[in-house]
Amino acid sequence: MKNAIDIASDTLLGRAGIDAGQLQAALGGLMAPGVDYADLYFQILRNESWLLEDGVVRSAGASTSQGIGVRALAGEQTGFAYADELAFPALAQASKVAAAIARDGKTASANALSRRDSGAATRYAPIDPAGTLDADAKVALLHHADKIARDADDRVVRVTVSLAGSSDTMLVAASDGTLAGDVRPLVRVNVSVQVEENGVRESASAGGGARMGYDYFGAATGDGADRVAGYAREAVRRALVRLHAEAAPAGSLPVVLGAGWPGVLLHEAVGHGLEGDFNRRGSSNYSNRIGEKVASDLCTIVDDGTLDGRRGSLAIDDEGSLAACNTLIENGRLVGYMQDKHNARLMGMAPTGNARRESYAHTIMPRMTNTYMRAGHSVPEDIIASVDHGIYAVNFSGGSVDITSGNFVFSADEAYRIENGKVGAPIKGATLIGNGPQVLERISMVGNDLALDEGIGVCGKNGQSVPVGVGQPTLKVDAITVGGTQQG
């Protein structure tokens, strides 16, 4: 198997007709007086999607986008331009636009480019998922999920199954000498169901994915994994739980958060506040607080882009820095931020491998990869048993957070009452309202059952979306405001 940087170089520079000398010259031309750093980002992104509704394949499509993003940094200013084609004239024109932000000052030079082997095979195989199954097998996978869902319960009245795959080939060349490339596969399946009983309807969905080929899902390979069947059954289970759920109580209550996907609350309420740009500007609740106690002693939170095959994992980030496992909060103390090169330089810190962009047409920001809380020592059953009257939140749907204050609102998609230390009736309409830093301080028990999500996370920031992972063990928060719908 060819190395990822070889594939990226052959695919991108070869298609653009750009040789090493032209690449070096383009970078040199960007280093106008006052420019501190410049980079060139080449990308081809291939996407495909399939959709089955009510037993019929309703749509199947594929698309390819390609282009070059050019960036020049001068102090806190960013000059950015892009071209929707891979060609040297387009690169030259975009470079002129990006360099136009340069101010008078000392002229810097571009270092000689030095190839960086990303070691991508340790994260995922550099493949194009579209070629790992033929069209007939993809259709069979959709029908397989549909059948499993319908066979799971006779109350299922509607099933929708989607399948998506992409291959992102990128190469970055920078004035600090970085030359790195990668091929990033990504696949996902989602199963949505609707159930009906006595005229009452409820719906739910489940799914997953990874940075692998479609064989990850198992149904097509017969290897026994059959993750697709698991998603279908889980979607039905969640819908049936909602069918019989009671109205949620309201008030300040102890809340037990389940393992895995509930880590999205930490991602939103805490994680964004630990990204370097917010802290450099002083707009985060965690600005200038390195070394301070910001959470319960039980809390250690990391952002880890090195996990094999995970949705948020990277071999290199979009500036060519190697992905890393970065500890953000350790035993309750803030020890680091997530950084790209720009914000790290301005803050006197080191890049952490968190520079990300949605595509060549978007500029870089420090972003999360796979963010999770490390396991503690409590047994999950003991955590539940410690609550006399509260809420057990297992899954979340939508939510929002204010980065400056840390205030958040999240909707619990699947939750239960806890009465006298036991999980009771399912509830619906529960909204968790709180403050991220306060929640971290109120964590009194952390389970030994760390789990990551199934590979469904998408993170939005400043209009850009990137794939991410979240996770946590079961944990107890002594008090969160629950907005419920229970009358009286």
Secondary structure per residue as TSV (DSSP state, phi and psi in degrees):
chain	resnum	aa	ss	phi	psi
A	1	M	-	360.0	131.9
A	2	K	-	-68.8	148.9
A	3	N	-	-66.8	149.8
A	4	A	H	-59.3	-40.0
A	5	I	H	-69.4	-31.2
A	6	D	H	-66.4	-43.7
A	7	I	H	-61.4	-45.8
A	8	A	H	-62.6	-44.4
A	9	S	I	-63.8	-47.4
A	10	D	I	-63.6	-43.1
A	11	T	I	-71.4	-45.4
A	12	L	I	-89.4	-56.0
A	13	L	I	-68.4	-36.8
A	14	G	H	-62.9	-44.1
A	15	R	H	-66.2	-35.6
A	16	A	H	-79.7	-12.1
A	17	G	T	67.3	34.4
A	18	I	-	-111.1	126.3
A	19	D	-	-99.1	177.7
A	20	A	H	-61.1	-38.1
A	21	G	H	-65.2	-41.6
A	22	Q	H	-66.1	-36.5
A	23	L	H	-63.1	-47.0
A	24	Q	H	-64.4	-38.6
A	25	A	H	-67.1	-39.0
A	26	A	H	-62.5	-42.0
A	27	L	H	-65.5	-41.9
A	28	G	H	-61.5	-37.5
A	29	G	H	-68.2	-26.1
A	30	L	H	-73.6	-24.7
A	31	M	-	-81.9	62.5
A	32	A	-	-71.4	166.1
A	33	P	T	-52.9	127.4
A	34	G	T	96.2	-15.5
A	35	V	-	-80.0	128.4
A	36	D	-	-91.3	-30.2
A	37	Y	E	-160.2	147.0
A	38	A	E	-146.0	151.8
A	39	D	E	-148.8	158.4
A	40	L	E	-120.9	132.8
A	41	Y	E	-125.5	115.7
A	42	F	E	-105.1	140.7
A	43	Q	E	-152.9	140.5
A	44	I	E	-124.6	125.1
A	45	L	E	-120.9	118.9
A	46	R	E	-108.6	128.4
A	47	N	E	-125.1	147.5
A	48	E	E	-141.5	153.2
A	49	S	E	-147.6	148.1
A	50	W	E	-133.7	143.5
A	51	L	E	-138.4	127.6
A	52	L	E	-116.6	128.9
A	53	E	E	-130.5	130.5
A	54	D	T	51.5	41.7
A	55	G	T	80.2	3.9
A	56	V	E	-123.1	133.4
A	57	V	E	-72.7	108.6
A	58	R	E	-85.4	-30.7
A	59	S	E	-155.4	152.0
A	60	A	E	-150.3	129.0
A	61	G	E	-149.4	159.1
A	62	A	E	-143.0	149.4
A	63	S	E	-148.3	157.1
A	64	T	E	-134.9	130.7
A	65	S	E	-123.7	147.0
A	66	Q	E	-151.3	152.0
A	67	G	E	172.6	-171.7
A	68	I	E	-131.5	131.5
A	69	G	E	-108.4	134.9
A	70	V	E	-123.6	132.1
A	71	R	E	-134.2	138.8
A	72	A	E	-131.5	131.1
A	73	L	E	-112.6	129.6
A	74	A	E	-133.0	103.7
A	75	G	T	61.3	-125.6
A	76	E	T	-90.2	-3.6
A	77	Q	E	-86.0	145.6
A	78	T	E	-123.7	124.3
A	79	G	E	-102.6	125.3
A	80	F	E	-139.1	137.4
A	81	A	E	-148.4	158.2
A	82	Y	E	-144.5	160.5
A	83	A	E	-131.3	140.4
A	84	D	S	-89.6	37.0
A	85	E	S	-154.3	153.6
A	86	L	-	-100.2	94.6
A	87	A	S	-160.5	149.4
A	88	F	H	-63.7	-40.7
A	89	P	H	-59.0	-38.2
A	90	A	H	-66.3	-39.1
A	91	L	H	-63.2	-44.1
A	92	A	H	-62.8	-41.8
A	93	Q	H	-68.0	-43.8
A	94	A	H	-63.2	-35.3
A	95	S	H	-65.5	-38.8
A	96	K	H	-61.8	-42.0
A	97	V	H	-65.6	-45.8
A	98	A	H	-64.4	-38.4
A	99	A	H	-74.3	-11.9
A	100	A	T	-66.4	-12.5
A	101	I	T	-81.1	-6.5
A	102	A	-	-61.3	139.5
A	103	R	-	-104.4	166.6
A	104	D	S	-63.1	139.6
A	105	G	S	167.0	-170.9
A	106	K	-	-67.2	134.6
A	107	T	-	-83.8	125.4
A	108	A	-	-95.5	168.1
A	109	S	-	-124.4	160.7
A	110	A	-	-88.4	130.6
A	111	N	-	-68.5	156.0
A	112	A	-	-62.5	135.4
A	113	L	-	-68.3	137.0
A	114	S	E	-128.0	116.8
A	115	R	E	-59.0	132.6
A	116	R	E	-115.0	120.5
A	117	D	-	-79.7	116.7
A	118	S	-	-74.7	-14.7
A	119	G	-	62.6	35.1
A	120	A	G	-61.1	-26.2
A	121	A	G	-63.2	-18.9
A	122	T	G	-79.8	-14.5
A	123	R	T	-101.6	-43.8
A	124	Y	-	-169.8	157.1
A	125	A	-	-76.2	133.7
A	126	P	-	-75.0	84.6
A	127	I	-	-126.8	167.6
A	128	D	-	-104.4	111.3
A	129	P	G	-55.3	-31.7
A	130	A	G	-55.3	-30.0
A	131	G	G	-88.6	-0.8
A	132	T	G	-86.0	-12.9
A	133	L	S	-141.0	143.2
A	134	D	-	-82.7	173.3
A	135	A	H	-60.8	-41.2
A	136	D	H	-62.2	-39.0
A	137	A	H	-69.6	-34.0
A	138	K	H	-66.7	-42.3
A	139	V	H	-63.5	-41.1
A	140	A	H	-61.9	-37.6
A	141	L	H	-63.0	-42.6
A	142	L	H	-61.7	-46.1
A	143	H	H	-66.8	-34.1
A	144	H	H	-61.0	-46.8
A	145	A	H	-62.5	-41.9
A	146	D	H	-59.9	-45.4
A	147	K	H	-65.8	-43.4
A	148	I	H	-60.4	-43.4
A	149	A	H	-64.2	-44.7
A	150	R	H	-69.3	-34.2
A	151	D	H	-74.3	-18.2
A	152	A	H	-68.4	-32.7
A	153	D	-	-163.8	138.4
A	154	D	T	-75.0	-2.8
A	155	R	T	-86.8	-4.2
A	156	V	E	-72.5	123.0
A	157	V	E	-113.8	-15.6
A	158	R	E	-152.3	140.8
A	159	V	E	-136.1	134.4
A	160	T	E	-126.9	130.8
A	161	V	E	-126.6	130.9
A	162	S	E	-122.0	146.6
A	163	L	E	-132.3	132.4
A	164	A	E	-141.1	146.1
A	165	G	E	-147.4	151.0
A	166	S	E	-148.4	156.1
A	167	S	E	-131.3	117.6
A	168	D	E	-110.0	108.5
A	169	T	E	-103.1	121.7
A	170	M	E	-134.2	154.0
A	171	L	E	-144.5	136.1
A	172	V	E	-125.7	134.6
A	173	A	E	-124.8	131.8
A	174	A	E	-132.3	159.5
A	175	S	T	-68.0	-15.9
A	176	D	T	-83.5	6.2
A	177	G	S	98.7	-3.5
A	178	T	E	-66.8	131.3
A	179	L	E	-137.8	108.6
A	180	A	E	-145.3	150.9
A	181	G	E	-145.8	164.8
A	182	D	E	-157.9	156.8
A	183	V	E	-122.7	119.4
A	184	R	E	-117.0	102.5
A	185	P	E	-80.0	156.6
A	186	L	E	-158.0	129.7
A	187	V	E	-130.6	154.8
A	188	R	E	-155.8	143.0
A	189	V	E	-124.4	139.1
A	190	N	E	-133.1	135.4
A	191	V	E	-120.6	121.5
A	192	S	E	-115.2	136.6
A	193	V	E	-131.1	156.7
A	194	Q	E	-127.3	133.0
A	195	V	E	-118.7	155.9
A	196	E	E	-140.9	138.2
A	197	E	E	-148.9	123.4
A	198	N	T	53.4	40.6
A	199	G	T	81.3	-3.0
A	200	V	E	-99.0	129.9
A	201	R	E	-116.4	143.5
A	202	E	E	-139.8	156.0
A	203	S	E	-134.0	159.4
A	204	A	E	-162.0	166.4
A	205	S	E	-142.8	162.0
A	206	A	E	-154.7	156.5
A	207	G	E	-178.8	-173.2
A	208	G	E	-174.4	177.5
A	209	G	E	-177.2	-178.6
A	210	A	E	-167.4	171.5
A	211	R	S	-89.1	70.1
A	212	M	S	-146.1	-172.1
A	213	G	-	-87.3	178.6
A	214	Y	G	-65.6	-18.5
A	215	D	G	-64.0	-13.9
A	216	Y	G	-55.9	-32.8
A	217	F	G	-78.4	-15.4
A	218	G	-	83.4	-36.3
A	219	A	T	-58.0	-34.8
A	220	A	T	-83.2	-18.0
A	221	T	T	-102.0	-15.4
A	222	G	T	66.8	25.1
A	223	D	S	-88.0	5.2
A	224	G	S	93.5	-13.4
A	225	A	-	-70.5	-52.1
A	226	D	-	39.5	59.1
A	227	R	H	-63.1	-30.6
A	228	V	H	-59.7	-42.8
A	229	A	H	-62.5	-37.5
A	230	G	H	-63.6	-41.5
A	231	Y	H	-63.0	-42.7
A	232	A	H	-63.3	-46.0
A	233	R	H	-66.3	-36.5
A	234	E	H	-67.7	-38.8
A	235	A	H	-62.1	-42.5
A	236	V	H	-64.5	-44.3
A	237	R	H	-58.1	-46.2
A	238	R	H	-64.1	-40.0
A	239	A	H	-64.8	-41.3
A	240	L	H	-67.1	-34.4
A	241	V	H	-61.2	-44.5
A	242	R	H	-66.0	-30.2
A	243	L	H	-61.1	-31.8
A	244	H	T	-113.4	17.3
A	245	A	-	-77.2	148.0
A	246	E	E	-92.5	167.8
A	247	A	E	-66.0	140.2
A	248	A	-	-74.8	144.3
A	249	P	-	-73.2	169.8
A	250	A	-	-130.7	154.1
A	251	G	E	129.4	-178.6
A	252	S	E	-84.9	115.9
A	253	L	E	-135.9	152.6
A	254	P	E	-67.6	139.2
A	255	V	E	-127.6	129.5
A	256	V	E	-100.3	122.7
A	257	L	E	-97.1	129.7
A	258	G	-	-70.2	167.9
A	259	A	S	-76.3	151.8
A	260	G	S	93.6	-119.8
A	261	W	T	-57.6	-31.5
A	262	P	T	-56.4	-13.0
A	263	G	H	-61.0	-11.0
A	264	V	H	-63.0	-27.4
A	265	L	H	-65.1	-43.7
A	266	L	H	-65.6	-39.9
A	267	H	I	-55.7	-48.8
A	268	E	I	-78.6	-47.5
A	269	A	I	-78.6	-22.7
A	270	V	I	-122.6	-45.1
A	271	G	I	-59.4	-47.2
A	272	H	G	-61.5	-34.0
A	273	G	G	-67.9	-11.0
A	274	L	G	-103.0	7.3
A	275	E	B	-81.4	141.2
A	276	G	H	-59.8	-38.3
A	277	D	H	-64.0	-41.1
A	278	F	H	-63.7	-36.6
A	279	N	H	-77.2	-34.3
A	280	R	H	-63.4	-37.9
A	281	R	T	-83.0	-6.4
A	282	G	T	75.6	18.5
A	283	S	-	-98.1	2.2
A	284	S	S	-101.6	150.2
A	285	N	T	-63.2	-16.1
A	286	Y	T	-103.3	8.5
A	287	S	T	-62.0	135.3
A	288	N	T	58.1	34.2
A	289	R	-	-122.3	17.0
A	290	I	T	-56.6	131.4
A	291	G	T	93.0	-14.1
A	292	E	S	-83.7	155.9
A	293	K	B	-80.1	121.0
A	294	V	-	-125.3	1.5
A	295	A	S	-156.4	172.1
A	296	S	-	-57.5	148.9
A	297	D	T	-58.7	-18.9
A	298	L	T	-78.7	-8.7
A	299	C	-	-98.1	120.1
A	300	T	-	-127.4	120.3
A	301	I	E	-119.2	132.3
A	302	V	E	-127.4	157.8
A	303	D	E	-119.3	117.9
A	304	D	E	-127.4	105.6
A	305	G	T	-89.2	5.9
A	306	T	T	-101.5	2.1
A	307	L	S	-70.3	133.7
A	308	D	T	-60.4	122.3
A	309	G	T	72.4	-1.7
A	310	R	-	-71.4	154.9
A	311	R	T	-58.9	-37.8
A	312	G	T	-90.2	1.7
A	313	S	-	-78.0	150.7
A	314	L	-	-139.5	147.7
A	315	A	S	-79.8	-45.7
A	316	I	B	-133.0	156.3
A	317	D	-	-85.0	-174.0
A	318	D	T	-81.3	6.3
A	319	E	T	-110.8	1.2
A	320	G	S	90.3	3.2
A	321	S	-	-76.8	141.9
A	322	L	B	-64.5	137.1
A	323	A	-	-62.6	154.0
A	324	A	-	-147.0	167.0
A	325	C	E	-100.5	109.9
A	326	N	E	-110.2	122.9
A	327	T	E	-81.5	127.0
A	328	L	E	-101.0	-47.7
A	329	I	E	-127.1	127.2
A	330	E	E	-124.3	118.2
A	331	N	T	49.0	40.8
A	332	G	T	91.3	-10.0
A	333	R	E	-104.1	138.6
A	334	L	E	-74.1	122.2
A	335	V	-	-121.1	-9.5
A	336	G	-	-173.4	163.5
A	337	Y	-	-116.2	164.4
A	338	M	B	-89.8	130.2
A	339	Q	-	-130.7	146.6
A	340	D	-	-101.3	-179.7
A	341	K	H	-67.0	-40.0
A	342	H	H	-62.8	-57.2
A	343	N	H	-66.7	-35.5
A	344	A	H	-61.6	-43.8
A	345	R	H	-62.9	-44.4
A	346	L	H	-68.8	-23.8
A	347	M	H	-99.1	0.6
A	348	G	T	69.6	31.6
A	349	M	-	-120.8	178.5
A	350	A	-	-100.5	146.4
A	351	P	-	-60.9	150.7
A	352	T	-	-118.9	8.6
A	353	G	S	80.7	25.5
A	354	N	-	-112.8	17.3
A	355	A	E	-78.0	121.0
A	356	R	E	-138.8	155.5
A	357	R	-	-147.5	151.4
A	358	E	S	-69.2	-39.1
A	359	S	S	-164.6	179.9
A	360	Y	T	-58.9	-22.9
A	361	A	T	-86.2	6.5
A	362	H	S	-126.4	148.3
A	363	T	-	-88.3	169.9
A	364	I	-	-75.9	145.0
A	365	M	E	-142.0	152.9
A	366	P	E	-72.7	126.4
A	367	R	-	-136.9	159.1
A	368	M	-	-72.8	158.8
A	369	T	S	-114.2	-94.3
A	370	N	E	-112.4	109.4
A	371	T	E	-111.4	127.3
A	372	Y	E	-154.2	161.8
A	373	M	E	-95.0	134.7
A	374	R	-	-70.3	156.5
A	375	A	-	-65.8	150.4
A	376	G	-	-106.4	-148.1
A	377	H	S	-120.7	-4.3
A	378	S	B	-80.4	145.5
A	379	V	-	-80.4	130.8
A	380	P	H	-51.9	-39.6
A	381	E	H	-62.8	-33.9
A	382	D	H	-70.4	-32.4
A	383	I	H	-64.8	-46.2
A	384	I	H	-61.0	-43.9
A	385	A	H	-64.6	-20.6
A	386	S	T	-80.3	-6.0
A	387	V	-	-105.7	123.5
A	388	D	S	-79.8	-45.6
A	389	H	E	-146.9	113.6
A	390	G	E	-169.3	-157.9
A	391	I	E	-126.7	140.0
A	392	Y	E	-113.7	105.9
A	393	A	E	-98.4	118.1
A	394	V	E	-102.1	-36.7
A	395	N	E	-139.1	150.6
A	396	F	E	-123.1	152.4
A	397	S	E	-109.7	-110.7
A	398	G	E	-81.3	163.7
A	399	G	E	-169.0	165.7
A	400	S	E	-147.9	156.9
A	401	V	E	-146.5	146.4
A	402	D	-	-99.5	115.9
A	403	I	T	-62.6	-39.7
A	404	T	T	-64.7	-45.9
A	405	S	T	-93.4	-26.5
A	406	G	-	85.7	3.1
A	407	N	E	-70.8	138.9
A	408	F	E	-137.9	159.9
A	409	V	E	-136.4	125.8
A	410	F	E	-131.8	143.2
A	411	S	E	-100.2	126.4
A	412	A	E	-83.7	116.6
A	413	D	E	-79.2	-29.5
A	414	E	E	-141.2	121.2
A	415	A	E	-151.5	160.8
A	416	Y	E	-138.7	155.6
A	417	R	E	-73.8	148.7
A	418	I	E	-115.1	121.8
A	419	E	E	-128.9	123.3
A	420	N	T	53.3	42.1
A	421	G	T	77.3	13.7
A	422	K	E	-129.6	145.8
A	423	V	E	-72.2	126.1
A	424	G	E	-109.9	-139.0
A	425	A	E	-68.9	147.1
A	426	P	E	-68.6	150.1
A	427	I	E	-129.8	157.3
A	428	K	E	-137.0	158.0
A	429	G	S	85.6	14.9
A	430	A	-	-83.8	128.5
A	431	T	E	-120.9	127.9
A	432	L	E	-95.9	124.8
A	433	I	E	-122.2	123.7
A	434	G	E	-169.1	-163.6
A	435	N	E	-128.7	126.5
A	436	G	H	-53.5	-54.5
A	437	P	H	-59.2	-38.3
A	438	Q	H	-66.8	-38.7
A	439	V	H	-60.7	-43.3
A	440	L	H	-60.9	-36.3
A	441	E	H	-72.3	-23.9
A	442	R	T	-95.5	6.8
A	443	I	E	-76.6	118.3
A	444	S	E	-111.1	-14.1
A	445	M	E	-145.8	137.3
A	446	V	E	-128.7	126.4
A	447	G	B	-75.4	168.5
A	448	N	S	-97.9	18.8
A	449	D	-	-116.8	45.4
A	450	L	-	-49.1	131.4
A	451	A	E	-139.5	145.5
A	452	L	E	-98.8	161.6
A	453	D	-	-68.9	172.2
A	454	E	-	-79.0	-2.5
A	455	G	S	101.4	49.1
A	456	I	-	-124.4	-3.4
A	457	G	E	-73.9	135.5
A	458	V	E	-130.8	127.0
A	459	C	E	-110.0	132.1
A	460	G	E	-107.6	139.1
A	461	K	E	-156.3	125.0
A	462	N	T	50.1	39.4
A	463	G	T	82.3	0.3
A	464	Q	E	-107.7	140.0
A	465	S	E	-116.2	134.8
A	466	V	E	-137.6	151.7
A	467	P	E	-73.8	138.9
A	468	V	E	-140.9	167.9
A	469	G	E	-123.8	151.5
A	470	V	E	-134.8	165.7
A	471	G	E	-179.7	164.7
A	472	Q	E	-174.1	163.0
A	473	P	-	-84.9	173.0
A	474	T	-	-58.7	135.9
A	475	L	E	-146.7	156.1
A	476	K	E	-111.6	126.6
A	477	V	E	-107.2	123.3
A	478	D	E	-62.7	-29.0
A	479	A	E	-159.1	126.4
A	480	I	E	-136.6	142.8
A	481	T	E	-73.4	124.0
A	482	V	E	-106.5	120.1
A	483	G	E	-93.1	110.0
A	484	G	-	-113.3	-178.0
A	485	T	-	-119.2	4.8
A	486	Q	-	-67.0	132.7
A	487	Q	-	-84.3	146.4
A	488	G	-	74.0	360.0
